[in-house]
Amino acid sequence: MNRFGSIFSQLLQLFPRAEFEAAVKETRAERHARGFTCWGQFVAMLFCQFGRAHSLREICGGLATCEGKLVHLG
């Protein structure tokens, strides 16, 4: 059985999560984080870049429409 991911999930596979998490740990980037993790913020920012969002409302609306489909992204 063939499984295909969305184009967005295929794009995220280009960024190894283990290396990302190692860099976050090394730089202690999450020491003052509230709400979003570094990975979650990266995914949201990448989503808005590719979606050409111009405002926070557009980003929230776009992520809300894809909420069920983004569960596998972490």
TIKE-618519 format. One record per residue: residue in one letter; x, y, z of N, C-alpha, C, O, CB in turn; residue number from 1. Coordinates in Angstrom, 2 decimals, always signed. Glycine has a CB too. Layout:
REM residues N
A	X	Y	Z	X	Y	Z	X	Y	Z	X	Y	Z	X	Y	Z	NUM $
...
END
This chain:
REM residues 74
M	+0.83	-1.17	+0.00	+0.00	+0.00	+0.00	+0.89	+1.24	+0.00	+1.79	+1.35	+0.82	-0.95	-0.01	+1.21	1 $
N	+0.64	+2.16	-0.89	+1.41	+3.39	-0.99	+0.80	+4.47	-0.11	-0.41	+4.63	-0.06	+1.48	+3.86	-2.44	2 $
R	+1.66	+5.18	+0.58	+1.22	+6.32	+1.39	+1.88	+7.57	+0.85	+3.08	+7.60	+0.60	+1.55	+6.12	+2.90	3 $
F	+1.08	+8.59	+0.68	+1.59	+9.85	+0.20	+1.27	+10.94	+1.21	+0.14	+11.01	+1.70	+1.01	+10.20	-1.19	4 $
G	+2.25	+11.77	+1.53	+2.02	+12.88	+2.43	+1.73	+14.14	+1.63	+1.93	+14.19	+0.42	+3.22	+13.09	+3.35	5 $
S	+1.26	+15.14	+2.32	+1.01	+16.41	+1.65	+2.35	+17.01	+1.20	+3.42	+16.60	+1.66	+0.26	+17.40	+2.60	6 $
I	+2.26	+17.96	+0.32	+3.48	+18.62	-0.14	+4.17	+19.31	+1.02	+5.40	+19.35	+1.10	+3.17	+19.63	-1.27	7 $
F	+3.37	+19.86	+1.93	+3.93	+20.54	+3.08	+4.70	+19.56	+3.98	+5.78	+19.88	+4.46	+2.83	+21.23	+3.88	8 $
S	+4.15	+18.39	+4.21	+4.86	+17.41	+5.05	+6.11	+16.90	+4.35	+7.11	+16.60	+5.00	+3.94	+16.23	+5.40	9 $
Q	+6.06	+16.81	+3.03	+7.25	+16.41	+2.28	+8.34	+17.48	+2.39	+9.52	+17.16	+2.47	+6.90	+16.15	+0.81	10 $
L	+7.93	+18.74	+2.40	+8.88	+19.83	+2.59	+9.52	+19.78	+3.97	+10.72	+20.01	+4.11	+8.19	+21.18	+2.37	11 $
L	+8.71	+19.49	+4.98	+9.23	+19.42	+6.35	+10.22	+18.27	+6.53	+11.09	+18.33	+7.40	+8.09	+19.27	+7.34	12 $
Q	+10.11	+17.25	+5.71	+11.04	+16.13	+5.80	+12.45	+16.54	+5.38	+13.42	+15.84	+5.68	+10.56	+14.97	+4.94	13 $
L	+12.58	+17.67	+4.69	+13.89	+18.18	+4.30	+14.67	+18.72	+5.49	+15.89	+18.89	+5.43	+13.74	+19.26	+3.25	14 $
F	+13.96	+19.00	+6.59	+14.58	+19.52	+7.80	+14.56	+18.43	+8.87	+13.52	+18.20	+9.48	+13.84	+20.80	+8.30	15 $
P	+15.68	+17.76	+9.10	+15.71	+16.68	+10.09	+15.36	+17.20	+11.49	+16.03	+18.08	+12.03	+17.09	+16.01	+10.12	16 $
R	+14.31	+16.63	+12.05	+13.81	+17.12	+13.34	+14.82	+16.87	+14.46	+14.93	+17.67	+15.38	+12.48	+16.45	+13.68	17 $
A	+15.56	+15.76	+14.39	+16.54	+15.47	+15.43	+17.64	+16.54	+15.45	+18.06	+16.98	+16.52	+17.16	+14.06	+15.21	18 $
E	+18.11	+16.94	+14.29	+19.12	+18.00	+14.21	+18.56	+19.33	+14.70	+19.24	+20.09	+15.38	+19.66	+18.14	+12.78	19 $
F	+17.31	+19.60	+14.34	+16.65	+20.83	+14.76	+16.56	+20.86	+16.29	+16.91	+21.86	+16.92	+15.23	+20.94	+14.13	20 $
E	+16.09	+19.76	+16.88	+15.97	+19.68	+18.33	+17.33	+19.79	+19.01	+17.44	+20.39	+20.08	+15.28	+18.38	+18.74	21 $
A	+18.37	+19.22	+18.40	+19.72	+19.31	+18.97	+20.20	+20.76	+18.97	+20.81	+21.22	+19.94	+20.71	+18.42	+18.17	22 $
A	+19.92	+21.49	+17.90	+20.32	+22.90	+17.83	+19.55	+23.73	+18.85	+20.10	+24.64	+19.45	+20.08	+23.45	+16.41	23 $
V	+18.27	+23.41	+19.04	+17.46	+24.12	+20.04	+18.01	+23.87	+21.43	+18.12	+24.79	+22.25	+15.97	+23.67	+19.96	24 $
K	+18.37	+22.62	+21.70	+18.91	+22.28	+23.02	+20.27	+22.94	+23.25	+20.56	+23.42	+24.34	+19.03	+20.76	+23.17	25 $
E	+21.10	+22.95	+22.20	+22.44	+23.52	+22.30	+22.39	+25.02	+22.57	+23.18	+25.54	+23.35	+23.23	+23.24	+21.02	26 $
T	+21.46	+25.71	+21.93	+21.35	+27.16	+22.09	+20.38	+27.57	+23.20	+20.22	+28.75	+23.49	+20.91	+27.78	+20.79	27 $
R	+19.74	+26.57	+23.83	+18.75	+26.80	+24.88	+17.68	+27.79	+24.43	+17.32	+28.71	+25.16	+19.44	+27.32	+26.16	28 $
A	+17.20	+27.59	+23.23	+16.24	+28.52	+22.61	+14.86	+28.47	+23.26	+14.11	+29.43	+23.15	+16.12	+28.22	+21.14	29 $
E	+14.52	+27.38	+23.92	+13.18	+27.26	+24.50	+13.14	+27.58	+25.99	+12.14	+27.30	+26.65	+12.66	+25.86	+24.28	30 $
R	+14.18	+28.16	+26.52	+14.22	+28.38	+27.97	+13.15	+29.35	+28.46	+12.72	+29.26	+29.61	+15.58	+28.88	+28.38	31 $
H	+12.72	+30.29	+27.60	+11.68	+31.24	+28.00	+10.43	+31.11	+27.15	+9.59	+32.01	+27.13	+12.22	+32.66	+27.90	32 $
A	+10.31	+29.99	+26.45	+9.17	+29.81	+25.54	+7.88	+29.58	+26.31	+7.86	+28.88	+27.33	+9.43	+28.64	+24.58	33 $
R	+6.81	+30.19	+25.80	+5.48	+29.97	+26.35	+4.56	+29.65	+25.18	+4.50	+30.40	+24.21	+4.96	+31.23	+27.17	34 $
G	+3.86	+28.57	+25.28	+2.88	+28.24	+24.23	+3.48	+27.44	+23.09	+3.34	+26.22	+23.05	+2.26	+29.49	+23.68	35 $
F	+4.16	+28.11	+22.19	+4.74	+27.44	+21.04	+6.10	+26.84	+21.38	+6.89	+27.44	+22.11	+4.88	+28.42	+19.87	36 $
T	+6.36	+25.66	+20.85	+7.72	+25.12	+20.90	+8.46	+25.71	+19.71	+7.85	+26.30	+18.83	+7.72	+23.54	+20.87	37 $
C	+9.77	+25.55	+19.68	+10.54	+26.06	+18.54	+10.11	+25.37	+17.25	+10.00	+26.00	+16.21	+12.05	+25.87	+18.77	38 $
W	+9.87	+24.05	+17.33	+9.45	+23.31	+16.14	+8.07	+23.79	+15.67	+7.86	+23.98	+14.48	+9.41	+21.79	+16.44	39 $
G	+7.16	+23.99	+16.60	+5.83	+24.48	+16.25	+5.87	+25.85	+15.60	+5.15	+26.11	+14.64	+4.95	+24.52	+17.48	40 $
Q	+6.72	+26.72	+16.12	+6.85	+28.05	+15.54	+7.48	+27.96	+14.15	+7.07	+28.69	+13.24	+7.69	+28.96	+16.45	41 $
F	+8.46	+27.08	+13.99	+9.09	+26.90	+12.68	+8.06	+26.41	+11.66	+8.02	+26.91	+10.53	+10.26	+25.90	+12.78	42 $
V	+7.24	+25.44	+12.04	+6.21	+24.91	+11.13	+5.21	+26.01	+10.78	+4.83	+26.13	+9.61	+5.48	+23.71	+11.77	43 $
A	+4.79	+26.80	+11.76	+3.84	+27.87	+11.49	+4.44	+28.94	+10.58	+3.76	+29.42	+9.67	+3.38	+28.50	+12.80	44 $
M	+5.68	+29.31	+10.82	+6.33	+30.33	+9.99	+6.55	+29.82	+8.57	+6.39	+30.57	+7.60	+7.66	+30.75	+10.61	45 $
L	+6.92	+28.56	+8.43	+7.10	+27.98	+7.10	+5.76	+27.93	+6.36	+5.69	+28.21	+5.17	+7.70	+26.56	+7.20	46 $
F	+4.72	+27.57	+7.08	+3.38	+27.51	+6.49	+2.96	+28.89	+5.97	+2.43	+29.00	+4.87	+2.36	+27.01	+7.53	47 $
C	+3.20	+29.93	+6.77	+2.77	+31.26	+6.33	+3.64	+31.77	+5.19	+3.16	+32.52	+4.34	+2.81	+32.25	+7.50	48 $
Q	+4.91	+31.40	+5.15	+5.76	+31.81	+4.04	+5.27	+31.21	+2.73	+5.16	+31.90	+1.72	+7.21	+31.40	+4.31	49 $
F	+4.99	+29.91	+2.75	+4.54	+29.25	+1.52	+3.11	+29.63	+1.16	+2.72	+29.56	+0.00	+4.67	+27.75	+1.67	50 $
G	+2.33	+30.02	+2.16	+0.96	+30.44	+1.90	+0.85	+31.92	+1.56	-0.25	+32.40	+1.26	+0.11	+30.14	+3.09	51 $
R	+1.96	+32.62	+1.59	+2.02	+34.06	+1.31	+1.04	+34.85	+2.17	+0.32	+35.72	+1.69	+1.73	+34.33	-0.16	52 $
A	+1.03	+34.52	+3.45	+0.14	+35.21	+4.38	+0.69	+36.61	+4.67	+1.90	+36.80	+4.80	-0.02	+34.40	+5.71	53 $
H	-0.21	+37.57	+4.77	+0.19	+38.95	+5.00	-0.15	+39.43	+6.41	+0.25	+40.52	+6.81	-0.47	+39.85	+3.99	54 $
S	-0.89	+38.62	+7.17	-1.25	+39.04	+8.51	-1.37	+37.82	+9.41	-1.47	+36.68	+8.94	-2.56	+39.85	+8.50	55 $
L	-1.36	+38.07	+10.70	-1.52	+37.00	+11.67	-2.89	+36.34	+11.53	-3.02	+35.13	+11.74	-1.33	+37.54	+13.09	56 $
R	-3.90	+37.12	+11.18	-5.24	+36.57	+10.98	-5.26	+35.56	+9.83	-5.91	+34.52	+9.93	-6.25	+37.70	+10.71	57 $
E	-4.54	+35.85	+8.75	-4.46	+34.91	+7.63	-3.75	+33.63	+8.04	-4.14	+32.54	+7.63	-3.73	+35.56	+6.45	58 $
I	-2.69	+33.76	+8.84	-1.95	+32.59	+9.31	-2.85	+31.71	+10.18	-2.93	+30.50	+9.98	-0.68	+33.02	+10.10	59 $
C	-3.54	+32.34	+11.15	-4.43	+31.59	+12.04	-5.55	+30.92	+11.26	-5.90	+29.77	+11.52	-5.02	+32.52	+13.10	60 $
G	-6.12	+31.64	+10.29	-7.19	+31.07	+9.48	-6.70	+29.91	+8.64	-7.38	+28.89	+8.53	-7.78	+32.13	+8.59	61 $
G	-5.54	+30.05	+8.05	-4.97	+28.97	+7.23	-4.65	+27.74	+8.05	-4.92	+26.61	+7.62	-3.73	+29.45	+6.52	62 $
L	-4.06	+27.94	+9.23	-3.74	+26.80	+10.09	-5.02	+26.16	+10.63	-5.07	+24.94	+10.80	-2.85	+27.25	+11.25	63 $
A	-6.04	+26.96	+10.90	-7.30	+26.41	+11.41	-7.99	+25.54	+10.38	-8.61	+24.53	+10.73	-8.23	+27.55	+11.85	64 $
T	-7.91	+25.91	+9.11	-8.54	+25.10	+8.08	-7.84	+23.77	+7.87	-8.44	+22.81	+7.40	-8.58	+25.87	+6.78	65 $
C	-6.56	+23.73	+8.21	-5.78	+22.50	+8.04	-5.55	+21.77	+9.34	-4.70	+20.88	+9.40	-4.44	+22.82	+7.40	66 $
E	-6.26	+22.12	+10.38	-5.99	+21.60	+11.73	-5.92	+20.08	+11.78	-4.97	+19.53	+12.34	-7.05	+22.08	+12.68	67 $
G	-6.88	+19.40	+11.22	-6.87	+17.94	+11.27	-5.77	+17.33	+10.45	-5.29	+16.24	+10.76	-8.17	+17.41	+10.81	68 $
K	-5.35	+18.01	+9.40	-4.32	+17.50	+8.52	-2.92	+17.76	+9.05	-1.97	+17.13	+8.59	-4.47	+18.13	+7.15	69 $
L	-2.76	+18.67	+10.01	-1.45	+19.02	+10.53	-1.06	+18.23	+11.78	+0.02	+18.44	+12.33	-1.40	+20.47	+10.83	70 $
V	-1.92	+17.35	+12.23	-1.65	+16.58	+13.45	-0.36	+15.76	+13.30	+0.42	+15.66	+14.24	-2.83	+15.66	+13.79	71 $
H	-0.15	+15.20	+12.14	+1.02	+14.35	+11.92	+2.33	+15.14	+11.89	+3.41	+14.54	+11.91	+0.86	+13.60	+10.62	72 $
L	+2.27	+16.47	+11.86	+3.48	+17.27	+11.83	+4.05	+17.51	+13.21	+5.18	+17.96	+13.34	+3.21	+18.59	+11.16	73 $
G	+3.28	+17.20	+14.23	+3.74	+17.42	+15.61	+3.40	+18.80	+16.01	+3.69	+19.20	+17.13	+5.24	+17.18	+15.75	74 $
END
